């Protein structure tokens, strides 16, 4: 994840935290939070959400790499991400039990929302990102996100 993509991830986290303040249903994590998705497979989504319902006793996992898959994994695409790399991540996320995956595309100012490896909805720049069953009632117009992010400064 590049510098601009990290900025977008922080903005998304901020907006998701606002939602979670009003709907305390789980915890949000940044790109440094590892998940042990499958044996010998650790992934660090750019932003992730883990519901209290998935946590035994509603308590935060203590392991260094969380053995519970997140409900939502968010990847902010950067120019160096390959299609093969992102397809592999997607397969691993859903094989492990992730319920929702968002791919945010800063170049197109759009998103792709996956509910399964082969089930997705493309959200255009003028569209609204929704939390579905994972984050009920969460809605974010992509134009708002990218307006807050500002333009990417090219070197």
C-alpha positions in Angstrom: 0.0 0.0 0.0 1.4 3.3 -1.0 1.3 6.7 0.7 -2.0 7.8 -0.9 -3.6 4.5 -0.4 -2.7 4.6 3.2 -4.4 8.0 3.5 -7.6 6.5 2.0 -7.4 3.6 4.5 -7.1 6.0 7.4 -10.1 8.0 6.1 -12.1 4.8 5.7 -11.2 3.8 9.2 -12.3 7.2 10.5 -15.7 7.0 8.8 -16.1 3.4 10.0 -15.3 4.4 13.6 -18.0 7.0 13.4 -20.4 4.3 12.5 -19.1 1.9 15.2 -19.4 4.7 17.9 -23.2 4.6 17.2 -23.3 0.9 16.6 -20.8 -0.9 18.9 -20.9 -4.3 17.2 -17.2 -4.9 16.9 -13.6 -3.7 16.4 -11.8 -2.1 13.6 -8.1 -2.9 12.8 -5.5 -1.2 10.6 -3.0 -2.8 8.2 -0.7 -4.0 10.9 -3.2 -6.5 12.3 -2.4 -10.0 11.1 -5.0 -12.8 10.7 -4.1 -16.4 10.5 -6.7 -17.2 7.8 -5.7 -20.8 6.9 -2.8 -23.0 8.1 0.5 -21.1 7.3 -1.4 -18.2 5.7 -1.3 -14.8 7.4 -3.0 -11.8 5.8 -3.1 -8.2 6.8 -6.0 -6.4 5.1 -5.5 -2.6 4.8 -8.5 -2.2 7.1 -10.6 -4.9 8.8 -13.6 -5.3 11.0 -14.2 -8.1 13.5 -17.6 -8.4 15.1 -18.0 -9.1 18.8 -20.3 -12.0 17.7 -17.3 -13.9 16.3 -15.2 -13.4 19.4 -15.4 -16.1 22.0 -17.2 -14.5 25.0 -17.1 -11.2 23.1 -13.4 -10.8 24.1 -10.7 -9.5 21.9 -8.3 -12.2 20.6 -4.9 -12.2 22.4 -2.9 -14.1 19.8 -0.3 -12.2 17.7 -2.1 -13.3 14.6 -5.8 -13.4 15.1 -7.2 -17.0 14.4 -10.7 -15.6 13.8 -11.3 -14.3 10.2 -12.5 -10.7 10.0 -16.1 -10.1 9.0 -14.9 -7.4 6.6 -11.6 -7.1 4.8 -10.8 -3.9 3.0 -8.0 -3.6 0.4 -7.1 -0.2 -1.0 -5.7 -1.0 -4.4 -2.3 0.5 -5.4 -0.7 0.6 -8.9 1.6 -2.3 -8.0 -1.2 -4.7 -7.1 -1.6 -7.4 -9.7 -4.9 -9.1 -10.7 -3.4 -12.5 -9.8 -2.4 -11.2 -6.3 -5.8 -9.7 -5.6 -7.6 -12.8 -6.8 -5.5 -15.0 -4.5 -6.3 -12.8 -1.5 -10.0 -12.9 -2.4 -10.0 -16.7 -2.5 -8.1 -16.9 0.8 -10.4 -14.5 2.5 -13.6 -16.3 1.6 -12.0 -19.8 2.2 -11.2 -18.7 5.7 -14.7 -17.3 6.4 -14.5 -13.6 5.7 -18.1 -12.4 5.0 -17.5 -9.2 3.0 -14.5 -7.8 1.0 -14.2 -4.3 -0.3 -11.6 -3.5 -3.0 -11.3 0.3 -3.1 -9.8 1.7 -6.3 -8.3 5.2 -5.9 -7.5 5.5 -9.5 -11.1 5.0 -10.7 -12.6 6.4 -7.4 -14.7 3.3 -7.3 -15.1 0.1 -5.4 -15.9 -3.6 -5.8 -17.9 -5.2 -3.1 -17.6 -9.0 -2.8 -20.0 -11.2 -0.9 -18.3 -14.4 -2.3 -15.4 -15.0 -4.6 -17.7 -14.9 -7.6 -20.4 -12.6 -6.3 -19.7 -8.9 -6.5 -21.1 -5.5 -7.1 -19.2 -2.7 -8.8 -19.8 0.7 -7.1 -19.0 3.6 -9.4 -17.6 6.9 -8.3 -21.1 8.3 -8.0 -22.3 5.3 -6.0 -22.6 4.4 -2.3 -20.6 1.8 -0.4 -22.9 -0.2 1.9 -22.1 -2.4 4.9 -24.8 -5.0 4.1 -25.4 -7.6 6.8 -21.9 -7.1 8.3 -22.3 -3.3 9.0 -26.1 -2.8 8.9 -27.1 0.7 8.0 -23.5 1.8 7.1 -23.5 3.9 3.9 -20.7 5.9 2.4 -21.0 7.8 -0.9 -17.6 7.2 -2.6 -17.6 10.8 -3.8 -17.4 11.8 -0.1 -14.5 9.5 0.6 -12.5 10.7 -2.4 -13.3 14.3 -1.9 -11.9 14.1 1.7 -8.9 12.2 0.3 -8.1 15.0 -2.2 -6.1 14.4 -5.4 -3.1 12.1 -5.6 0.0 14.2 -6.0 2.1 12.9 -8.8 5.9 13.2 -8.6 
